Amino acid sequence: MNTYFGLLAEFNGRAEIPLEEVAPRYFSISARTAGMRAGAQALPVPAYRAGDSQKSPWLVSAVDLARYLDERRAEAHELWQRVND
């Protein structure tokens, strides 16, 4: 299954996902820590606010997250192959 479509299914078809929902599961950090890192653009994927307000939630694109996850999987697969060949 395509990672992007898996993410769409997981997040109820939303292509733009609130960072607070993504951070604990995929980055192993709290929503609060993720918000601070988003402000510094120190996350492994771009995060942005859809509105101009500081109170607008941070969002992550499902496309960017899927690409990140696919890259991590490819790295892990390469390492696994080197160890097991």
Gaussian input, Z-matrix of N, CA and C with variables (Angstrom, degrees):
# hf/3-21g

backbone

0 1
 N
 C     1     B1
 C     2     B2     1     A1
 N     3     B3     2     A2     1     D1
 C     4     B4     3     A3     2     D2
 C     5     B5     4     A4     3     D3
 N     6     B6     5     A5     4     D4
 C     7     B7     6     A6     5     D5
 C     8     B8     7     A7     6     D6
 N     9     B9     8     A8     7     D7
 C    10    B10     9     A9     8     D8
 C    11    B11    10    A10     9     D9
 N    12    B12    11    A11    10    D10
 C    13    B13    12    A12    11    D11
 C    14    B14    13    A13    12    D12
 N    15    B15    14    A14    13    D13
 C    16    B16    15    A15    14    D14
 C    17    B17    16    A16    15    D15
 N    18    B18    17    A17    16    D16
 C    19    B19    18    A18    17    D17
 C    20    B20    19    A19    18    D18
 N    21    B21    20    A20    19    D19
 C    22    B22    21    A21    20    D20
 C    23    B23    22    A22    21    D21
 N    24    B24    23    A23    22    D22
 C    25    B25    24    A24    23    D23
 C    26    B26    25    A25    24    D24
 N    27    B27    26    A26    25    D25
 C    28    B28    27    A27    26    D26
 C    29    B29    28    A28    27    D27
 N    30    B30    29    A29    28    D28
 C    31    B31    30    A30    29    D29
 C    32    B32    31    A31    30    D30
 N    33    B33    32    A32    31    D31
 C    34    B34    33    A33    32    D32
 C    35    B35    34    A34    33    D33
 N    36    B36    35    A35    34    D34
 C    37    B37    36    A36    35    D35
 C    38    B38    37    A37    36    D36
 N    39    B39    38    A38    37    D37
 C    40    B40    39    A39    38    D38
 C    41    B41    40    A40    39    D39
 N    42    B42    41    A41    40    D40
 C    43    B43    42    A42    41    D41
 C    44    B44    43    A43    42    D42
 N    45    B45    44    A44    43    D43
 C    46    B46    45    A45    44    D44
 C    47    B47    46    A46    45    D45
 N    48    B48    47    A47    46    D46
 C    49    B49    48    A48    47    D47
 C    50    B50    49    A49    48    D48
 N    51    B51    50    A50    49    D49
 C    52    B52    51    A51    50    D50
 C    53    B53    52    A52    51    D51
 N    54    B54    53    A53    52    D52
 C    55    B55    54    A54    53    D53
 C    56    B56    55    A55    54    D54
 N    57    B57    56    A56    55    D55
 C    58    B58    57    A57    56    D56
 C    59    B59    58    A58    57    D57
 N    60    B60    59    A59    58    D58
 C    61    B61    60    A60    59    D59
 C    62    B62    61    A61    60    D60
 N    63    B63    62    A62    61    D61
 C    64    B64    63    A63    62    D62
 C    65    B65    64    A64    63    D63
 N    66    B66    65    A65    64    D64
 C    67    B67    66    A66    65    D65
 C    68    B68    67    A67    66    D66
 N    69    B69    68    A68    67    D67
 C    70    B70    69    A69    68    D68
 C    71    B71    70    A70    69    D69
 N    72    B72    71    A71    70    D70
 C    73    B73    72    A72    71    D71
 C    74    B74    73    A73    72    D72
 N    75    B75    74    A74    73    D73
 C    76    B76    75    A75    74    D74
 C    77    B77    76    A76    75    D75
 N    78    B78    77    A77    76    D76
 C    79    B79    78    A78    77    D77
 C    80    B80    79    A79    78    D78
 N    81    B81    80    A80    79    D79
 C    82    B82    81    A81    80    D80
 C    83    B83    82    A82    81    D81
 N    84    B84    83    A83    82    D82
 C    85    B85    84    A84    83    D83
 C    86    B86    85    A85    84    D84
 N    87    B87    86    A86    85    D85
 C    88    B88    87    A87    86    D86
 C    89    B89    88    A88    87    D87
 N    90    B90    89    A89    88    D88
 C    91    B91    90    A90    89    D89
 C    92    B92    91    A91    90    D90
 N    93    B93    92    A92    91    D91
 C    94    B94    93    A93    92    D92
 C    95    B95    94    A94    93    D93
 N    96    B96    95    A95    94    D94
 C    97    B97    96    A96    95    D95
 C    98    B98    97    A97    96    D96
 N    99    B99    98    A98    97    D97
 C   100   B100    99    A99    98    D98
 C   101   B101   100   A100    99    D99
 N   102   B102   101   A101   100   D100
 C   103   B103   102   A102   101   D101
 C   104   B104   103   A103   102   D102
 N   105   B105   104   A104   103   D103
 C   106   B106   105   A105   104   D104
 C   107   B107   106   A106   105   D105
 N   108   B108   107   A107   106   D106
 C   109   B109   108   A108   107   D107
 C   110   B110   109   A109   108   D108
 N   111   B111   110   A110   109   D109
 C   112   B112   111   A111   110   D110
 C   113   B113   112   A112   111   D111
 N   114   B114   113   A113   112   D112
 C   115   B115   114   A114   113   D113
 C   116   B116   115   A115   114   D114
 N   117   B117   116   A116   115   D115
 C   118   B118   117   A117   116   D116
 C   119   B119   118   A118   117   D117
 N   120   B120   119   A119   118   D118
 C   121   B121   120   A120   119   D119
 C   122   B122   121   A121   120   D120
 N   123   B123   122   A122   121   D121
 C   124   B124   123   A123   122   D122
 C   125   B125   124   A124   123   D123
 N   126   B126   125   A125   124   D124
 C   127   B127   126   A126   125   D125
 C   128   B128   127   A127   126   D126
 N   129   B129   128   A128   127   D127
 C   130   B130   129   A129   128   D128
 C   131   B131   130   A130   129   D129
 N   132   B132   131   A131   130   D130
 C   133   B133   132   A132   131   D131
 C   134   B134   133   A133   132   D132
 N   135   B135   134   A134   133   D133
 C   136   B136   135   A135   134   D134
 C   137   B137   136   A136   135   D135
 N   138   B138   137   A137   136   D136
 C   139   B139   138   A138   137   D137
 C   140   B140   139   A139   138   D138
 N   141   B141   140   A140   139   D139
 C   142   B142   141   A141   140   D140
 C   143   B143   142   A142   141   D141
 N   144   B144   143   A143   142   D142
 C   145   B145   144   A144   143   D143
 C   146   B146   145   A145   144   D144
 N   147   B147   146   A146   145   D145
 C   148   B148   147   A147   146   D146
 C   149   B149   148   A148   147   D147
 N   150   B150   149   A149   148   D148
 C   151   B151   150   A150   149   D149
 C   152   B152   151   A151   150   D150
 N   153   B153   152   A152   151   D151
 C   154   B154   153   A153   152   D152
 C   155   B155   154   A154   153   D153
 N   156   B156   155   A155   154   D154
 C   157   B157   156   A156   155   D155
 C   158   B158   157   A157   156   D156
 N   159   B159   158   A158   157   D157
 C   160   B160   159   A159   158   D158
 C   161   B161   160   A160   159   D159
 N   162   B162   161   A161   160   D160
 C   163   B163   162   A162   161   D161
 C   164   B164   163   A163   162   D162
 N   165   B165   164   A164   163   D163
 C   166   B166   165   A165   164   D164
 C   167   B167   166   A166   165   D165
 N   168   B168   167   A167   166   D166
 C   169   B169   168   A168   167   D167
 C   170   B170   169   A169   168   D168
 N   171   B171   170   A170   169   D169
 C   172   B172   171   A171   170   D170
 C   173   B173   172   A172   171   D171
 N   174   B174   173   A173   172   D172
 C   175   B175   174   A174   173   D173
 C   176   B176   175   A175   174   D174
 N   177   B177   176   A176   175   D175
 C   178   B178   177   A177   176   D176
 C   179   B179   178   A178   177   D177
 N   180   B180   179   A179   178   D178
 C   181   B181   180   A180   179   D179
 C   182   B182   181   A181   180   D180
 N   183   B183   182   A182   181   D181
 C   184   B184   183   A183   182   D182
 C   185   B185   184   A184   183   D183
 N   186   B186   185   A185   184   D184
 C   187   B187   186   A186   185   D185
 C   188   B188   187   A187   186   D186
 N   189   B189   188   A188   187   D187
 C   190   B190   189   A189   188   D188
 C   191   B191   190   A190   189   D189
 N   192   B192   191   A191   190   D190
 C   193   B193   192   A192   191   D191
 C   194   B194   193   A193   192   D192
 N   195   B195   194   A194   193   D193
 C   196   B196   195   A195   194   D194
 C   197   B197   196   A196   195   D195
 N   198   B198   197   A197   196   D196
 C   199   B199   198   A198   197   D197
 C   200   B200   199   A199   198   D198
 N   201   B201   200   A200   199   D199
 C   202   B202   201   A201   200   D200
 C   203   B203   202   A202   201   D201
 N   204   B204   203   A203   202   D202
 C   205   B205   204   A204   203   D203
 C   206   B206   205   A205   204   D204
 N   207   B207   206   A206   205   D205
 C   208   B208   207   A207   206   D206
 C   209   B209   208   A208   207   D207
 N   210   B210   209   A209   208   D208
 C   211   B211   210   A210   209   D209
 C   212   B212   211   A211   210   D210
 N   213   B213   212   A212   211   D211
 C   214   B214   213   A213   212   D212
 C   215   B215   214   A214   213   D213
 N   216   B216   215   A215   214   D214
 C   217   B217   216   A216   215   D215
 C   218   B218   217   A217   216   D216
 N   219   B219   218   A218   217   D217
 C   220   B220   219   A219   218   D218
 C   221   B221   220   A220   219   D219
 N   222   B222   221   A221   220   D220
 C   223   B223   222   A222   221   D221
 C   224   B224   223   A223   222   D222
 N   225   B225   224   A224   223   D223
 C   226   B226   225   A225   224   D224
 C   227   B227   226   A226   225   D225
 N   228   B228   227   A227   226   D226
 C   229   B229   228   A228   227   D227
 C   230   B230   229   A229   228   D228
 N   231   B231   230   A230   229   D229
 C   232   B232   231   A231   230   D230
 C   233   B233   232   A232   231   D231
 N   234   B234   233   A233   232   D232
 C   235   B235   234   A234   233   D233
 C   236   B236   235   A235   234   D234
 N   237   B237   236   A236   235   D235
 C   238   B238   237   A237   236   D236
 C   239   B239   238   A238   237   D237
 N   240   B240   239   A239   238   D238
 C   241   B241   240   A240   239   D239
 C   242   B242   241   A241   240   D240
 N   243   B243   242   A242   241   D241
 C   244   B244   243   A243   242   D242
 C   245   B245   244   A244   243   D243
 N   246   B246   245   A245   244   D244
 C   247   B247   246   A246   245   D245
 C   248   B248   247   A247   246   D246
 N   249   B249   248   A248   247   D247
 C   250   B250   249   A249   248   D248
 C   251   B251   250   A250   249   D249
 N   252   B252   251   A251   250   D250
 C   253   B253   252   A252   251   D251
 C   254   B254   253   A253   252   D252

   B1=1.4403
   B2=1.5318
   B3=1.2747
   B4=1.4499
   B5=1.5338
   B6=1.3107
   B7=1.4653
   B8=1.5254
   B9=1.3117
   B10=1.4654
   B11=1.5260
   B12=1.3083
   B13=1.4604
   B14=1.5237
   B15=1.3238
   B16=1.4597
   B17=1.5163
   B18=1.3364
   B19=1.4646
   B20=1.5282
   B21=1.3180
   B22=1.4666
   B23=1.5203
   B24=1.3215
   B25=1.4637
   B26=1.5278
   B27=1.3138
   B28=1.4677
   B29=1.5209
   B30=1.3280
   B31=1.4574
   B32=1.5227
   B33=1.3278
   B34=1.4727
   B35=1.5235
   B36=1.3148
   B37=1.4547
   B38=1.5134
   B39=1.3205
   B40=1.4726
   B41=1.5171
   B42=1.3211
   B43=1.4644
   B44=1.5222
   B45=1.3096
   B46=1.4654
   B47=1.5223
   B48=1.3277
   B49=1.4567
   B50=1.5261
   B51=1.3326
   B52=1.4685
   B53=1.5345
   B54=1.3106
   B55=1.4594
   B56=1.5256
   B57=1.3189
   B58=1.4666
   B59=1.5252
   B60=1.3305
   B61=1.4635
   B62=1.5335
   B63=1.3012
   B64=1.4686
   B65=1.5266
   B66=1.3251
   B67=1.4679
   B68=1.5228
   B69=1.3319
   B70=1.4691
   B71=1.5334
   B72=1.3040
   B73=1.4626
   B74=1.5228
   B75=1.3243
   B76=1.4638
   B77=1.5260
   B78=1.3320
   B79=1.4565
   B80=1.5247
   B81=1.3165
   B82=1.4723
   B83=1.5264
   B84=1.3238
   B85=1.4637
   B86=1.5236
   B87=1.3199
   B88=1.4657
   B89=1.5274
   B90=1.3114
   B91=1.4682
   B92=1.5283
   B93=1.3182
   B94=1.4708
   B95=1.5326
   B96=1.3263
   B97=1.4645
   B98=1.5238
   B99=1.3056
   B100=1.4695
   B101=1.5289
   B102=1.3255
   B103=1.4620
   B104=1.5170
   B105=1.3251
   B106=1.4754
   B107=1.5268
   B108=1.3327
   B109=1.4638
   B110=1.5210
   B111=1.3249
   B112=1.4662
   B113=1.5184
   B114=1.3232
   B115=1.4582
   B116=1.5181
   B117=1.3181
   B118=1.4690
   B119=1.5302
   B120=1.3238
   B121=1.4738
   B122=1.5285
   B123=1.3377
   B124=1.4670
   B125=1.5308
   B126=1.3071
   B127=1.4615
   B128=1.5293
   B129=1.3197
   B130=1.4715
   B131=1.5266
   B132=1.3377
   B133=1.4626
   B134=1.5271
   B135=1.3161
   B136=1.4686
   B137=1.5330
   B138=1.3104
   B139=1.4644
   B140=1.5186
   B141=1.3119
   B142=1.4590
   B143=1.5222
   B144=1.2974
   B145=1.4651
   B146=1.5242
   B147=1.3237
   B148=1.4635
   B149=1.5267
   B150=1.3201
   B151=1.4618
   B152=1.5103
   B153=1.3119
   B154=1.4574
   B155=1.5267
   B156=1.3124
   B157=1.4616
   B158=1.5196
   B159=1.3355
   B160=1.4669
   B161=1.5281
   B162=1.3328
   B163=1.4565
   B164=1.5241
   B165=1.3196
   B166=1.4646
   B167=1.5185
   B168=1.3282
   B169=1.4660
   B170=1.5267
   B171=1.3121
   B172=1.4553
   B173=1.5296
   B174=1.3132
   B175=1.4554
   B176=1.5202
   B177=1.3286
   B178=1.4636
   B179=1.5234
   B180=1.3085
   B181=1.4555
   B182=1.5262
   B183=1.3290
   B184=1.4659
   B185=1.5280
   B186=1.3226
   B187=1.4701
   B188=1.5295
   B189=1.3310
   B190=1.4694
   B191=1.5210
   B192=1.3234
   B193=1.4628
   B194=1.5232
   B195=1.3218
   B196=1.4680
   B197=1.5243
   B198=1.3118
   B199=1.4697
   B200=1.5289
   B201=1.3240
   B202=1.4624
   B203=1.5270
   B204=1.3234
   B205=1.4634
   B206=1.5228
   B207=1.3208
   B208=1.4675
   B209=1.5338
   B210=1.3321
   B211=1.4687
   B212=1.5263
   B213=1.3213
   B214=1.4671
   B215=1.5300
   B216=1.3325
   B217=1.4581
   B218=1.5214
   B219=1.3295
   B220=1.4662
   B221=1.5327
   B222=1.3441
   B223=1.4645
   B224=1.5234
   B225=1.3218
   B226=1.4643
   B227=1.5232
   B228=1.3165
   B229=1.4643
   B230=1.5259
   B231=1.3217
   B232=1.4681
   B233=1.5266
   B234=1.3163
   B235=1.4682
   B236=1.5285
   B237=1.3136
   B238=1.4684
   B239=1.5211
   B240=1.3361
   B241=1.4582
   B242=1.5235
   B243=1.3494
   B244=1.4615
   B245=1.5256
   B246=1.2989
   B247=1.4571
   B248=1.5160
   B249=1.3172
   B250=1.4620
   B251=1.5203
   B252=1.2766
   B253=1.4760
   B254=1.4971
   A1=109.41
   A2=116.10
   A3=122.57
   A4=109.43
   A5=117.30
   A6=122.13
   A7=111.60
   A8=116.58
   A9=120.44
   A10=111.01
   A11=117.06
   A12=120.27
   A13=111.27
   A14=116.77
   A15=120.10
   A16=111.44
   A17=116.32
   A18=120.15
   A19=111.22
   A20=116.63
   A21=119.15
   A22=110.28
   A23=116.56
   A24=120.13
   A25=110.51
   A26=117.05
   A27=121.15
   A28=111.94
   A29=116.48
   A30=120.96
   A31=112.49
   A32=116.18
   A33=122.90
   A34=113.95
   A35=116.27
   A36=121.42
   A37=115.34
   A38=117.34
   A39=119.72
   A40=110.06
   A41=115.83
   A42=120.68
   A43=111.41
   A44=116.63
   A45=122.93
   A46=106.08
   A47=116.46
   A48=122.16
   A49=109.80
   A50=117.63
   A51=119.04
   A52=110.98
   A53=115.59
   A54=121.83
   A55=111.50
   A56=117.26
   A57=120.02
   A58=112.39
   A59=117.89
   A60=121.21
   A61=111.86
   A62=116.54
   A63=122.20
   A64=112.05
   A65=116.55
   A66=122.21
   A67=114.99
   A68=119.46
   A69=117.47
   A70=112.48
   A71=117.20
   A72=120.80
   A73=113.37
   A74=116.72
   A75=119.51
   A76=114.93
   A77=117.89
   A78=119.81
   A79=112.10
   A80=117.49
   A81=123.66
   A82=112.79
   A83=114.95
   A84=120.76
   A85=108.27
   A86=115.95
   A87=120.26
   A88=109.98
   A89=114.94
   A90=120.26
   A91=110.24
   A92=116.81
   A93=120.86
   A94=111.05
   A95=116.65
   A96=121.10
   A97=109.88
   A98=116.36
   A99=120.47
   A100=110.97
   A101=116.52
   A102=119.86
   A103=112.22
   A104=116.01
   A105=119.74
   A106=110.64
   A107=116.38
   A108=119.71
   A109=111.64
   A110=117.11
   A111=120.23
   A112=110.19
   A113=116.59
   A114=120.69
   A115=112.44
   A116=116.47
   A117=121.76
   A118=111.85
   A119=116.84
   A120=122.97
   A121=110.54
   A122=115.56
   A123=121.64
   A124=111.55
   A125=116.81
   A126=121.64
   A127=108.65
   A128=118.10
   A129=119.36
   A130=113.87
   A131=117.59
   A132=122.55
   A133=108.23
   A134=117.54
   A135=119.18
   A136=111.27
   A137=116.10
   A138=122.25
   A139=107.78
   A140=116.56
   A141=120.47
   A142=109.97
   A143=114.67
   A144=121.47
   A145=107.13
   A146=116.56
   A147=120.33
   A148=111.31
   A149=116.78
   A150=120.86
   A151=111.58
   A152=115.44
   A153=121.05
   A154=112.45
   A155=116.93
   A156=121.80
   A157=111.90
   A158=115.35
   A159=121.12
   A160=110.57
   A161=116.70
   A162=121.08
   A163=112.36
   A164=117.44
   A165=120.18
   A166=108.63
   A167=117.41
   A168=118.78
   A169=111.81
   A170=115.26
   A171=120.73
   A172=108.08
   A173=116.87
   A174=122.60
   A175=110.38
   A176=114.71
   A177=122.55
   A178=106.69
   A179=116.29
   A180=120.77
   A181=110.03
   A182=116.38
   A183=120.74
   A184=110.50
   A185=117.50
   A186=121.24
   A187=109.83
   A188=116.49
   A189=120.53
   A190=111.41
   A191=116.67
   A192=120.20
   A193=110.78
   A194=117.09
   A195=120.51
   A196=110.82
   A197=116.94
   A198=120.96
   A199=110.29
   A200=116.54
   A201=121.76
   A202=111.00
   A203=116.96
   A204=120.66
   A205=111.50
   A206=117.17
   A207=120.68
   A208=111.04
   A209=116.57
   A210=119.99
   A211=110.99
   A212=116.99
   A213=120.62
   A214=110.87
   A215=116.14
   A216=120.17
   A217=110.38
   A218=117.15
   A219=120.99
   A220=110.59
   A221=117.05
   A222=120.63
   A223=110.90
   A224=116.33
   A225=120.63
   A226=110.77
   A227=117.00
   A228=120.99
   A229=110.81
   A230=116.70
   A231=120.31
   A232=110.93
   A233=116.78
   A234=120.50
   A235=110.62
   A236=116.22
   A237=120.84
   A238=110.56
   A239=116.84
   A240=119.98
   A241=111.98
   A242=117.06
   A243=120.04
   A244=111.32
   A245=116.86
   A246=121.24
   A247=111.62
   A248=117.67
   A249=121.57
   A250=114.78
   A251=119.11
   A252=120.50
   A253=111.24
   D1=142.66
   D2=178.51
   D3=-68.28
   D4=133.05
   D5=-177.29
   D6=-59.10
   D7=-41.16
   D8=179.86
   D9=-58.54
   D10=-47.29
   D11=-178.71
   D12=-69.02
   D13=-32.04
   D14=173.86
   D15=-62.48
   D16=-42.03
   D17=177.30
   D18=-65.60
   D19=-40.69
   D20=177.46
   D21=-59.30
   D22=-42.44
   D23=178.92
   D24=-65.37
   D25=-42.51
   D26=-178.47
   D27=-64.00
   D28=-37.93
   D29=-175.69
   D30=-106.43
   D31=32.76
   D32=172.17
   D33=56.54
   D34=40.85
   D35=174.63
   D36=79.33
   D37=5.27
   D38=-179.48
   D39=-81.36
   D40=124.38
   D41=178.83
   D42=-82.99
   D43=-21.87
   D44=176.40
   D45=-115.67
   D46=118.53
   D47=-169.39
   D48=-112.48
   D49=133.24
   D50=176.28
   D51=-59.26
   D52=133.53
   D53=-178.69
   D54=-57.28
   D55=-35.41
   D56=-178.58
   D57=-62.86
   D58=-22.49
   D59=176.74
   D60=-87.23
   D61=-28.63
   D62=-176.70
   D63=-83.94
   D64=-41.85
   D65=-170.14
   D66=-55.62
   D67=-51.45
   D68=-177.25
   D69=-64.30
   D70=-38.93
   D71=-175.06
   D72=-76.70
   D73=-44.67
   D74=-171.76
   D75=-103.73
   D76=-20.48
   D77=-179.88
   D78=-114.91
   D79=-4.24
   D80=179.95
   D81=54.71
   D82=40.64
   D83=175.21
   D84=-134.47
   D85=159.51
   D86=179.67
   D87=-72.47
   D88=162.18
   D89=177.61
   D90=-61.50
   D91=-36.73
   D92=179.91
   D93=-64.74
   D94=-47.31
   D95=178.04
   D96=-62.66
   D97=-41.33
   D98=179.40
   D99=-61.56
   D100=-40.46
   D101=178.11
   D102=-61.69
   D103=-41.83
   D104=178.32
   D105=-65.36
   D106=-42.66
   D107=179.15
   D108=-68.16
   D109=-33.95
   D110=177.82
   D111=-62.56
   D112=-40.94
   D113=178.81
   D114=-61.54
   D115=-29.91
   D116=178.69
   D117=-96.10
   D118=3.74
   D119=-175.06
   D120=52.01
   D121=46.85
   D122=-177.64
   D123=-113.63
   D124=30.66
   D125=175.52
   D126=-103.61
   D127=162.06
   D128=-179.54
   D129=-73.09
   D130=-7.90
   D131=175.47
   D132=-133.68
   D133=155.91
   D134=177.61
   D135=-65.46
   D136=140.24
   D137=173.81
   D138=-125.05
   D139=146.78
   D140=-176.86
   D141=-151.02
   D142=163.72
   D143=174.39
   D144=-106.00
   D145=132.24
   D146=-179.52
   D147=-72.52
   D148=-29.69
   D149=179.61
   D150=-104.04
   D151=172.73
   D152=179.90
   D153=-84.39
   D154=-10.67
   D155=-176.10
   D156=-79.91
   D157=145.30
   D158=173.93
   D159=-65.16
   D160=-18.40
   D161=-179.38
   D162=-88.54
   D163=-7.13
   D164=176.38
   D165=-65.38
   D166=139.22
   D167=-178.65
   D168=-71.31
   D169=150.27
   D170=173.87
   D171=-72.85
   D172=138.55
   D173=179.88
   D174=-122.61
   D175=155.02
   D176=175.17
   D177=-129.54
   D178=135.83
   D179=178.01
   D180=-75.44
   D181=135.23
   D182=176.55
   D183=-61.85
   D184=-31.29
   D185=178.06
   D186=-63.93
   D187=-47.76
   D188=-179.93
   D189=-64.99
   D190=-41.91
   D191=179.92
   D192=-65.51
   D193=-41.55
   D194=178.40
   D195=-62.77
   D196=-42.07
   D197=178.74
   D198=-62.07
   D199=-44.64
   D200=177.72
   D201=-59.34
   D202=-48.10
   D203=-179.39
   D204=-63.79
   D205=-39.95
   D206=178.12
   D207=-63.69
   D208=-39.85
   D209=178.14
   D210=-65.36
   D211=-42.63
   D212=178.59
   D213=-63.44
   D214=-40.56
   D215=178.64
   D216=-63.83
   D217=-42.62
   D218=179.59
   D219=-62.44
   D220=-42.14
   D221=177.49
   D222=-61.13
   D223=-44.61
   D224=-179.93
   D225=-64.80
   D226=-38.46
   D227=179.94
   D228=-66.27
   D229=-41.74
   D230=177.85
   D231=-62.32
   D232=-45.16
   D233=178.39
   D234=-62.05
   D235=-44.64
   D236=179.25
   D237=-59.45
   D238=-42.90
   D239=179.14
   D240=-63.62
   D241=-41.29
   D242=179.00
   D243=-62.51
   D244=-39.16
   D245=-178.69
   D246=-74.31
   D247=-35.00
   D248=-172.25
   D249=-102.66
   D250=7.81
   D251=176.83
   D252=-99.58

